[in-house]
Amino acid sequence: MKEGIHPEYRDVVFQDTSTGIQFLIGSTIKTQKTCEYEGRTMPLVTVDISSASHPFFTGKQKFIDAAGRVEKFQRKYNWGKKEEEAAPEQAKS
């Protein structure tokens, strides 16, 4: 390998902000933050989602009310109605 052209590869602590769990992973990412990890001072990178908090890995999925969104869309554009039901409304307009 050529000297001086590759980024420094080192152990970095990644911390999930939603659960507080920390992972020690080798990385070339640059950061100014540090933390104590198993008695050593290590570079720290905070992440919003990791395998500790992602619904795919935890099995806890948040339910979003999609039915309300669909009904709102259908009302706005008169979708999902039969032609007979839509005809009187169009006559009023």
Biopython code that builds the backbone (N, CA, C, O; Angstrom):
import numpy as np
from Bio.PDB.StructureBuilder import StructureBuilder

atoms = [
    (1, "MET", "N", (0.841, -1.190, 0.000)),
    (1, "MET", "CA", (0.000, 0.000, 0.000)),
    (1, "MET", "C", (0.883, 1.249, 0.000)),
    (1, "MET", "O", (1.945, 1.281, 0.622)),
    (2, "LYS", "N", (0.423, 2.258, -0.701)),
    (2, "LYS", "CA", (1.143, 3.518, -0.708)),
    (2, "LYS", "C", (0.968, 4.215, 0.637)),
    (2, "LYS", "O", (-0.103, 4.155, 1.240)),
    (3, "GLU", "N", (1.987, 4.852, 1.083)),
    (3, "GLU", "CA", (1.941, 5.593, 2.343)),
    (3, "GLU", "C", (1.284, 6.961, 2.138)),
    (3, "GLU", "O", (1.500, 7.618, 1.120)),
    (4, "GLY", "N", (0.484, 7.376, 3.113)),
    (4, "GLY", "CA", (-0.057, 8.727, 3.140)),
    (4, "GLY", "C", (-1.307, 8.973, 2.304)),
    (4, "GLY", "O", (-1.797, 10.103, 2.285)),
    (5, "ILE", "N", (-1.845, 7.973, 1.613)),
    (5, "ILE", "CA", (-3.046, 8.229, 0.809)),
    (5, "ILE", "C", (-4.288, 7.577, 1.393)),
    (5, "ILE", "O", (-5.395, 7.874, 0.944)),
    (6, "HIS", "N", (-4.145, 6.711, 2.367)),
    (6, "HIS", "CA", (-5.281, 6.009, 2.940)),
    (6, "HIS", "C", (-5.715, 6.649, 4.253)),
    (6, "HIS", "O", (-4.866, 7.084, 5.032)),
    (7, "PRO", "N", (-7.028, 6.717, 4.515)),
    (7, "PRO", "CA", (-7.484, 7.259, 5.796)),
    (7, "PRO", "C", (-7.108, 6.314, 6.941)),
    (7, "PRO", "O", (-6.914, 5.115, 6.742)),
    (8, "GLU", "N", (-7.012, 6.881, 8.128)),
    (8, "GLU", "CA", (-6.645, 6.090, 9.305)),
    (8, "GLU", "C", (-7.803, 5.166, 9.693)),
    (8, "GLU", "O", (-8.921, 5.628, 9.919)),
    (9, "TYR", "N", (-7.534, 3.881, 9.767)),
    (9, "TYR", "CA", (-8.535, 2.891, 10.184)),
    (9, "TYR", "C", (-8.314, 2.624, 11.656)),
    (9, "TYR", "O", (-7.214, 2.253, 12.066)),
    (10, "ARG", "N", (-9.364, 2.811, 12.463)),
    (10, "ARG", "CA", (-9.238, 2.655, 13.917)),
    (10, "ARG", "C", (-10.556, 2.184, 14.497)),
    (10, "ARG", "O", (-11.580, 2.174, 13.813)),
    (11, "ASP", "N", (-10.526, 1.797, 15.750)),
    (11, "ASP", "CA", (-11.752, 1.422, 16.460)),
    (11, "ASP", "C", (-12.504, 2.686, 16.858)),
    (11, "ASP", "O", (-11.920, 3.625, 17.399)),
    (12, "VAL", "N", (-13.809, 2.701, 16.583)),
    (12, "VAL", "CA", (-14.672, 3.850, 16.874)),
    (12, "VAL", "C", (-15.914, 3.330, 17.583)),
    (12, "VAL", "O", (-16.423, 2.263, 17.242)),
    (13, "VAL", "N", (-16.405, 4.076, 18.566)),
    (13, "VAL", "CA", (-17.634, 3.722, 19.284)),
    (13, "VAL", "C", (-18.797, 4.444, 18.614)),
    (13, "VAL", "O", (-18.791, 5.668, 18.483)),
    (14, "PHE", "N", (-19.801, 3.666, 18.191)),
    (14, "PHE", "CA", (-21.037, 4.221, 17.651)),
    (14, "PHE", "C", (-22.101, 4.092, 18.723)),
    (14, "PHE", "O", (-22.302, 3.005, 19.266)),
    (15, "GLN", "N", (-22.792, 5.193, 19.041)),
    (15, "GLN", "CA", (-23.809, 5.188, 20.081)),
    (15, "GLN", "C", (-25.165, 5.521, 19.480)),
    (15, "GLN", "O", (-25.325, 6.534, 18.801)),
    (16, "ASP", "N", (-26.152, 4.645, 19.742)),
    (16, "ASP", "CA", (-27.525, 4.865, 19.310)),
    (16, "ASP", "C", (-28.155, 5.875, 20.266)),
    (16, "ASP", "O", (-28.236, 5.624, 21.468)),
    (17, "THR", "N", (-28.599, 7.014, 19.739)),
    (17, "THR", "CA", (-29.137, 8.069, 20.606)),
    (17, "THR", "C", (-30.487, 7.705, 21.217)),
    (17, "THR", "O", (-30.829, 8.211, 22.286)),
    (18, "SER", "N", (-31.263, 6.837, 20.564)),
    (18, "SER", "CA", (-32.583, 6.506, 21.100)),
    (18, "SER", "C", (-32.526, 5.446, 22.194)),
    (18, "SER", "O", (-33.388, 5.431, 23.072)),
    (19, "THR", "N", (-31.532, 4.560, 22.165)),
    (19, "THR", "CA", (-31.449, 3.512, 23.189)),
    (19, "THR", "C", (-30.244, 3.674, 24.103)),
    (19, "THR", "O", (-30.245, 3.141, 25.213)),
    (20, "GLY", "N", (-29.219, 4.394, 23.670)),
    (20, "GLY", "CA", (-28.024, 4.577, 24.476)),
    (20, "GLY", "C", (-27.017, 3.443, 24.343)),
    (20, "GLY", "O", (-25.961, 3.487, 24.975)),
    (21, "ILE", "N", (-27.312, 2.441, 23.547)),
    (21, "ILE", "CA", (-26.417, 1.301, 23.379)),
    (21, "ILE", "C", (-25.221, 1.714, 22.531)),
    (21, "ILE", "O", (-25.357, 2.463, 21.564)),
    (22, "GLN", "N", (-24.038, 1.210, 22.913)),
    (22, "GLN", "CA", (-22.811, 1.539, 22.203)),
    (22, "GLN", "C", (-22.241, 0.300, 21.510)),
    (22, "GLN", "O", (-22.295, -0.806, 22.048)),
    (23, "PHE", "N", (-21.694, 0.504, 20.303)),
    (23, "PHE", "CA", (-21.069, -0.555, 19.522)),
    (23, "PHE", "C", (-19.637, -0.140, 19.222)),
    (23, "PHE", "O", (-19.398, 1.013, 18.864)),
    (24, "LEU", "N", (-18.688, -1.042, 19.358)),
    (24, "LEU", "CA", (-17.307, -0.784, 18.986)),
    (24, "LEU", "C", (-17.080, -1.409, 17.610)),
    (24, "LEU", "O", (-17.197, -2.622, 17.434)),
    (25, "ILE", "N", (-16.751, -0.546, 16.631)),
    (25, "ILE", "CA", (-16.608, -0.986, 15.251)),
    (25, "ILE", "C", (-15.376, -0.311, 14.656)),
    (25, "ILE", "O", (-15.079, 0.839, 14.982)),
    (26, "GLY", "N", (-14.669, -1.009, 13.796)),
    (26, "GLY", "CA", (-13.560, -0.412, 13.074)),
    (26, "GLY", "C", (-14.085, 0.491, 11.974)),
    (26, "GLY", "O", (-14.996, 0.111, 11.240)),
    (27, "SER", "N", (-13.512, 1.694, 11.852)),
    (27, "SER", "CA", (-14.017, 2.653, 10.872)),
    (27, "SER", "C", (-12.944, 3.682, 10.532)),
    (27, "SER", "O", (-11.960, 3.838, 11.254)),
    (28, "THR", "N", (-13.154, 4.379, 9.419)),
    (28, "THR", "CA", (-12.269, 5.479, 9.025)),
    (28, "THR", "C", (-12.949, 6.833, 9.226)),
    (28, "THR", "O", (-12.400, 7.863, 8.836)),
    (29, "ILE", "N", (-14.141, 6.840, 9.832)),
    (29, "ILE", "CA", (-14.886, 8.080, 10.032)),
    (29, "ILE", "C", (-14.115, 9.017, 10.969)),
    (29, "ILE", "O", (-13.461, 8.571, 11.912)),
    (30, "LYS", "N", (-14.203, 10.313, 10.694)),
    (30, "LYS", "CA", (-13.511, 11.306, 11.527)),
    (30, "LYS", "C", (-14.518, 11.970, 12.447)),
    (30, "LYS", "O", (-15.616, 12.326, 12.018)),
    (31, "THR", "N", (-14.154, 12.137, 13.703)),
    (31, "THR", "CA", (-15.027, 12.766, 14.685)),
    (31, "THR", "C", (-14.186, 13.448, 15.749)),
    (31, "THR", "O", (-13.056, 13.042, 16.019)),
    (32, "GLN", "N", (-14.751, 14.491, 16.352)),
    (32, "GLN", "CA", (-14.073, 15.210, 17.426)),
    (32, "GLN", "C", (-14.521, 14.716, 18.801)),
    (32, "GLN", "O", (-13.839, 14.952, 19.798)),
    (33, "LYS", "N", (-15.671, 14.029, 18.857)),
    (33, "LYS", "CA", (-16.213, 13.559, 20.131)),
    (33, "LYS", "C", (-15.443, 12.335, 20.620)),
    (33, "LYS", "O", (-14.947, 11.540, 19.822)),
    (34, "THR", "N", (-15.350, 12.196, 21.940)),
    (34, "THR", "CA", (-14.734, 11.017, 22.533)),
    (34, "THR", "C", (-15.594, 10.535, 23.689)),
    (34, "THR", "O", (-16.434, 11.274, 24.203)),
    (35, "CYS", "N", (-15.377, 9.280, 24.096)),
    (35, "CYS", "CA", (-16.086, 8.733, 25.242)),
    (35, "CYS", "C", (-15.205, 7.665, 25.891)),
    (35, "CYS", "O", (-14.231, 7.198, 25.301)),
    (36, "GLU", "N", (-15.567, 7.294, 27.105)),
    (36, "GLU", "CA", (-14.892, 6.206, 27.804)),
    (36, "GLU", "C", (-15.604, 4.914, 27.448)),
    (36, "GLU", "O", (-16.815, 4.802, 27.638)),
    (37, "TYR", "N", (-14.874, 3.945, 26.939)),
    (37, "TYR", "CA", (-15.453, 2.655, 26.572)),
    (37, "TYR", "C", (-14.521, 1.565, 27.083)),
    (37, "TYR", "O", (-13.394, 1.422, 26.610)),
    (38, "GLU", "N", (-15.004, 0.807, 28.045)),
    (38, "GLU", "CA", (-14.245, -0.267, 28.675)),
    (38, "GLU", "C", (-12.876, 0.206, 29.151)),
    (38, "GLU", "O", (-11.868, -0.473, 28.957)),
    (39, "GLY", "N", (-12.856, 1.382, 29.780)),
    (39, "GLY", "CA", (-11.634, 1.914, 30.381)),
    (39, "GLY", "C", (-10.703, 2.630, 29.418)),
    (39, "GLY", "O", (-9.628, 3.072, 29.824)),
    (40, "ARG", "N", (-11.083, 2.755, 28.157)),
    (40, "ARG", "CA", (-10.245, 3.450, 27.174)),
    (40, "ARG", "C", (-10.997, 4.642, 26.607)),
    (40, "ARG", "O", (-12.222, 4.606, 26.491)),
    (41, "THR", "N", (-10.283, 5.685, 26.257)),
    (41, "THR", "CA", (-10.886, 6.834, 25.601)),
    (41, "THR", "C", (-10.909, 6.549, 24.107)),
    (41, "THR", "O", (-9.870, 6.332, 23.482)),
    (42, "MET", "N", (-12.126, 6.552, 23.542)),
    (42, "MET", "CA", (-12.323, 6.174, 22.137)),
    (42, "MET", "C", (-13.062, 7.287, 21.403)),
    (42, "MET", "O", (-13.807, 8.040, 22.031)),
    (43, "PRO", "N", (-12.874, 7.411, 20.080)),
    (43, "PRO", "CA", (-13.675, 8.347, 19.283)),
    (43, "PRO", "C", (-15.141, 7.912, 19.313)),
    (43, "PRO", "O", (-15.432, 6.715, 19.309)),
    (44, "LEU", "N", (-16.061, 8.873, 19.342)),
    (44, "LEU", "CA", (-17.488, 8.591, 19.451)),
    (44, "LEU", "C", (-18.249, 9.183, 18.275)),
    (44, "LEU", "O", (-18.036, 10.338, 17.906)),
    (45, "VAL", "N", (-19.145, 8.378, 17.683)),
    (45, "VAL", "CA", (-20.053, 8.831, 16.636)),
    (45, "VAL", "C", (-21.465, 8.485, 17.100)),
    (45, "VAL", "O", (-21.733, 7.341, 17.466)),
    (46, "THR", "N", (-22.366, 9.462, 17.089)),
    (46, "THR", "CA", (-23.753, 9.205, 17.487)),
    (46, "THR", "C", (-24.594, 8.977, 16.232)),
    (46, "THR", "O", (-24.446, 9.674, 15.228)),
    (47, "VAL", "N", (-25.477, 7.986, 16.314)),
    (47, "VAL", "CA", (-26.376, 7.661, 15.207)),
    (47, "VAL", "C", (-27.811, 7.653, 15.715)),
    (47, "VAL", "O", (-28.056, 7.355, 16.884)),
    (48, "ASP", "N", (-28.761, 7.979, 14.844)),
    (48, "ASP", "CA", (-30.165, 8.019, 15.233)),
    (48, "ASP", "C", (-30.774, 6.626, 15.311)),
    (48, "ASP", "O", (-31.558, 6.338, 16.216)),
    (49, "ILE", "N", (-30.419, 5.763, 14.370)),
    (49, "ILE", "CA", (-31.004, 4.424, 14.307)),
    (49, "ILE", "C", (-29.888, 3.407, 14.134)),
    (49, "ILE", "O", (-28.964, 3.608, 13.346)),
    (50, "SER", "N", (-29.986, 2.317, 14.876)),
    (50, "SER", "CA", (-29.062, 1.194, 14.727)),
    (50, "SER", "C", (-29.869, -0.092, 14.835)),
    (50, "SER", "O", (-31.097, -0.054, 14.921)),
    (51, "SER", "N", (-29.191, -1.215, 14.831)),
    (51, "SER", "CA", (-29.906, -2.487, 14.955)),
    (51, "SER", "C", (-30.581, -2.614, 16.318)),
    (51, "SER", "O", (-31.481, -3.438, 16.481)),
    (52, "ALA", "N", (-30.166, -1.817, 17.294)),
    (52, "ALA", "CA", (-30.779, -1.864, 18.624)),
    (52, "ALA", "C", (-32.125, -1.148, 18.668)),
    (52, "ALA", "O", (-32.927, -1.391, 19.570)),
    (53, "SER", "N", (-32.381, -0.259, 17.693)),
    (53, "SER", "CA", (-33.633, 0.501, 17.738)),
    (53, "SER", "C", (-34.455, 0.400, 16.460)),
    (53, "SER", "O", (-35.590, 0.877, 16.437)),
    (54, "HIS", "N", (-33.933, -0.196, 15.403)),
    (54, "HIS", "CA", (-34.666, -0.279, 14.145)),
    (54, "HIS", "C", (-35.778, -1.320, 14.246)),
    (54, "HIS", "O", (-35.535, -2.417, 14.749)),
    (55, "PRO", "N", (-36.993, -1.010, 13.785)),
    (55, "PRO", "CA", (-38.125, -1.932, 13.903)),
    (55, "PRO", "C", (-37.893, -3.291, 13.242)),
    (55, "PRO", "O", (-38.440, -4.291, 13.708)),
    (56, "PHE", "N", (-37.110, -3.356, 12.185)),
    (56, "PHE", "CA", (-36.855, -4.633, 11.519)),
    (56, "PHE", "C", (-36.131, -5.601, 12.443)),
    (56, "PHE", "O", (-36.424, -6.796, 12.449)),
    (57, "PHE", "N", (-35.186, -5.088, 13.223)),
    (57, "PHE", "CA", (-34.395, -5.936, 14.102)),
    (57, "PHE", "C", (-35.053, -6.153, 15.463)),
    (57, "PHE", "O", (-34.863, -7.202, 16.077)),
    (58, "THR", "N", (-35.825, -5.177, 15.940)),
    (58, "THR", "CA", (-36.431, -5.297, 17.268)),
    (58, "THR", "C", (-37.780, -5.994, 17.224)),
    (58, "THR", "O", (-38.217, -6.547, 18.234)),
    (59, "GLY", "N", (-38.451, -5.980, 16.076)),
    (59, "GLY", "CA", (-39.771, -6.585, 15.973)),
    (59, "GLY", "C", (-40.877, -5.681, 16.482)),
    (59, "GLY", "O", (-42.043, -6.074, 16.465)),
    (60, "LYS", "N", (-40.547, -4.491, 16.932)),
    (60, "LYS", "CA", (-41.538, -3.536, 17.429)),
    (60, "LYS", "C", (-41.724, -2.462, 16.374)),
    (60, "LYS", "O", (-40.912, -1.546, 16.247)),
    (61, "GLN", "N", (-42.801, -2.589, 15.623)),
    (61, "GLN", "CA", (-43.058, -1.646, 14.547)),
    (61, "GLN", "C", (-44.106, -0.649, 14.980)),
    (61, "GLN", "O", (-45.098, -1.015, 15.610)),
    (62, "LYS", "N", (-43.893, 0.602, 14.647)),
    (62, "LYS", "CA", (-44.866, 1.640, 14.943)),
    (62, "LYS", "C", (-45.971, 1.581, 13.901)),
    (62, "LYS", "O", (-45.699, 1.476, 12.705)),
    (63, "PHE", "N", (-47.213, 1.649, 14.353)),
    (63, "PHE", "CA", (-48.351, 1.617, 13.442)),
    (63, "PHE", "C", (-48.741, 3.042, 13.094)),
    (63, "PHE", "O", (-48.984, 3.869, 13.974)),
    (64, "ILE", "N", (-48.795, 3.311, 11.827)),
    (64, "ILE", "CA", (-49.200, 4.630, 11.341)),
    (64, "ILE", "C", (-50.594, 4.501, 10.751)),
    (64, "ILE", "O", (-50.876, 3.552, 10.020)),
    (65, "ASP", "N", (-51.462, 5.445, 11.063)),
    (65, "ASP", "CA", (-52.841, 5.401, 10.594)),
    (65, "ASP", "C", (-52.891, 5.728, 9.109)),
    (65, "ASP", "O", (-53.117, 6.877, 8.728)),
    (66, "ALA", "N", (-52.681, 4.720, 8.274)),
    (66, "ALA", "CA", (-52.706, 4.921, 6.834)),
    (66, "ALA", "C", (-54.134, 5.025, 6.321)),
    (66, "ALA", "O", (-54.378, 5.671, 5.301)),
    (67, "ALA", "N", (-55.073, 4.403, 7.009)),
    (67, "ALA", "CA", (-56.461, 4.442, 6.554)),
    (67, "ALA", "C", (-56.972, 5.880, 6.535)),
    (67, "ALA", "O", (-57.675, 6.265, 5.601)),
    (68, "GLY", "N", (-56.646, 6.655, 7.514)),
    (68, "GLY", "CA", (-57.077, 8.048, 7.551)),
    (68, "GLY", "C", (-56.512, 8.847, 6.397)),
    (68, "GLY", "O", (-57.188, 9.718, 5.850)),
    (69, "ARG", "N", (-55.284, 8.558, 6.026)),
    (69, "ARG", "CA", (-54.667, 9.261, 4.910)),
    (69, "ARG", "C", (-55.334, 8.884, 3.594)),
    (69, "ARG", "O", (-55.563, 9.739, 2.738)),
    (70, "VAL", "N", (-55.642, 7.611, 3.438)),
    (70, "VAL", "CA", (-56.280, 7.141, 2.205)),
    (70, "VAL", "C", (-57.663, 7.762, 2.067)),
    (70, "VAL", "O", (-58.022, 8.239, 0.990)),
    (71, "GLU", "N", (-58.438, 7.761, 3.139)),
    (71, "GLU", "CA", (-59.785, 8.344, 3.094)),
    (71, "GLU", "C", (-59.723, 9.832, 2.786)),
    (71, "GLU", "O", (-60.557, 10.338, 2.034)),
    (72, "LYS", "N", (-58.771, 10.528, 3.340)),
    (72, "LYS", "CA", (-58.628, 11.957, 3.078)),
    (72, "LYS", "C", (-58.314, 12.194, 1.596)),
    (72, "LYS", "O", (-58.859, 13.109, 0.980)),
    (73, "PHE", "N", (-57.435, 11.365, 1.035)),
    (73, "PHE", "CA", (-57.101, 11.476, -0.388)),
    (73, "PHE", "C", (-58.317, 11.203, -1.255)),
    (73, "PHE", "O", (-58.572, 11.920, -2.222)),
    (74, "GLN", "N", (-59.075, 10.153, -0.903)),
    (74, "GLN", "CA", (-60.253, 9.796, -1.686)),
    (74, "GLN", "C", (-61.299, 10.901, -1.637)),
    (74, "GLN", "O", (-61.922, 11.202, -2.655)),
    (75, "ARG", "N", (-61.501, 11.507, -0.479)),
    (75, "ARG", "CA", (-62.455, 12.610, -0.385)),
    (75, "ARG", "C", (-61.999, 13.809, -1.201)),
    (75, "ARG", "O", (-62.809, 14.470, -1.850)),
    (76, "LYS", "N", (-60.713, 14.085, -1.167)),
    (76, "LYS", "CA", (-60.190, 15.253, -1.861)),
    (76, "LYS", "C", (-60.362, 15.135, -3.373)),
    (76, "LYS", "O", (-60.692, 16.117, -4.038)),
    (77, "TYR", "N", (-60.140, 13.948, -3.914)),
    (77, "TYR", "CA", (-60.193, 13.763, -5.357)),
    (77, "TYR", "C", (-61.391, 12.946, -5.825)),
    (77, "TYR", "O", (-61.440, 12.539, -6.985)),
    (78, "ASN", "N", (-62.352, 12.701, -4.948)),
    (78, "ASN", "CA", (-63.556, 11.920, -5.255)),
    (78, "ASN", "C", (-63.206, 10.551, -5.821)),
    (78, "ASN", "O", (-63.879, 10.073, -6.735)),
    (79, "TRP", "N", (-62.189, 9.927, -5.309)),
    (79, "TRP", "CA", (-61.794, 8.584, -5.719)),
    (79, "TRP", "C", (-62.484, 7.568, -4.835)),
    (79, "TRP", "O", (-62.811, 7.852, -3.683)),
    (80, "GLY", "N", (-62.701, 6.401, -5.371)),
    (80, "GLY", "CA", (-63.271, 5.318, -4.571)),
    (80, "GLY", "C", (-64.782, 5.356, -4.513)),
    (80, "GLY", "O", (-65.387, 4.466, -3.914)),
    (81, "LYS", "N", (-65.413, 6.343, -5.108)),
    (81, "LYS", "CA", (-66.868, 6.425, -5.131)),
    (81, "LYS", "C", (-67.387, 5.869, -6.446)),
    (81, "LYS", "O", (-66.715, 5.932, -7.476)),
    (82, "LYS", "N", (-68.563, 5.340, -6.392)),
    (82, "LYS", "CA", (-69.197, 4.879, -7.616)),
    (82, "LYS", "C", (-69.650, 6.090, -8.423)),
    (82, "LYS", "O", (-69.836, 7.178, -7.879)),
    (83, "GLU", "N", (-69.824, 5.889, -9.711)),
    (83, "GLU", "CA", (-70.212, 7.007, -10.583)),
    (83, "GLU", "C", (-71.568, 7.578, -10.197)),
    (83, "GLU", "O", (-71.806, 8.778, -10.336)),
    (84, "GLU", "N", (-72.470, 6.701, -9.702)),
    (84, "GLU", "CA", (-73.802, 7.191, -9.329)),
    (84, "GLU", "C", (-73.702, 8.151, -8.134)),
    (84, "GLU", "O", (-74.417, 9.152, -8.072)),
    (85, "GLU", "N", (-72.805, 7.834, -7.186)),
    (85, "GLU", "CA", (-72.679, 8.673, -6.015)),
    (85, "GLU", "C", (-72.004, 9.986, -6.364)),
    (85, "GLU", "O", (-72.329, 11.024, -5.788)),
    (86, "ALA", "N", (-71.075, 9.949, -7.294)),
    (86, "ALA", "CA", (-70.318, 11.141, -7.660)),
    (86, "ALA", "C", (-71.142, 12.082, -8.541)),
    (86, "ALA", "O", (-70.913, 13.291, -8.521)),
    (87, "ALA", "N", (-72.095, 11.552, -9.315)),
    (87, "ALA", "CA", (-72.880, 12.366, -10.225)),
    (87, "ALA", "C", (-73.682, 13.462, -9.514)),
    (87, "ALA", "O", (-73.627, 14.611, -9.952)),
    (88, "PRO", "N", (-74.441, 13.161, -8.417)),
    (88, "PRO", "CA", (-75.182, 14.224, -7.736)),
    (88, "PRO", "C", (-74.264, 15.306, -7.179)),
    (88, "PRO", "O", (-74.631, 16.481, -7.165)),
    (89, "GLU", "N", (-73.090, 14.928, -6.727)),
    (89, "GLU", "CA", (-72.165, 15.930, -6.169)),
    (89, "GLU", "C", (-71.653, 16.844, -7.284)),
    (89, "GLU", "O", (-71.455, 18.038, -7.063)),
    (90, "GLN", "N", (-71.438, 16.288, -8.480)),
    (90, "GLN", "CA", (-70.948, 17.096, -9.586)),
    (90, "GLN", "C", (-72.052, 18.022, -10.082)),
    (90, "GLN", "O", (-71.757, 19.119, -10.558)),
    (91, "ALA", "N", (-73.308, 17.616, -9.985)),
    (91, "ALA", "CA", (-74.428, 18.439, -10.430)),
    (91, "ALA", "C", (-74.576, 19.657, -9.521)),
    (91, "ALA", "O", (-74.974, 20.729, -9.975)),
    (92, "LYS", "N", (-74.255, 19.490, -8.234)),
    (92, "LYS", "CA", (-74.350, 20.603, -7.290)),
    (92, "LYS", "C", (-73.295, 21.664, -7.577)),
    (92, "LYS", "O", (-73.509, 22.846, -7.308)),
    (93, "SER", "N", (-72.169, 21.250, -8.116)),
    (93, "SER", "CA", (-71.050, 22.184, -8.336)),
    (93, "SER", "C", (-71.266, 23.101, -9.485)),
    (93, "SER", "O", (-70.408, 23.933, -9.780)),
]
sb = StructureBuilder()
sb.init_structure("model")
sb.init_model(0)
sb.init_chain("A")
sb.init_seg("    ")
for serial, (resi, resn, name, xyz) in enumerate(atoms, 1):
    if name == "N":
        sb.init_residue(resn, " ", resi, " ")
    sb.init_atom(name, np.array(xyz, "f"), 0.0, 1.0, " ", f" {name:<3s}", serial, name[0])
structure = sb.get_structure()
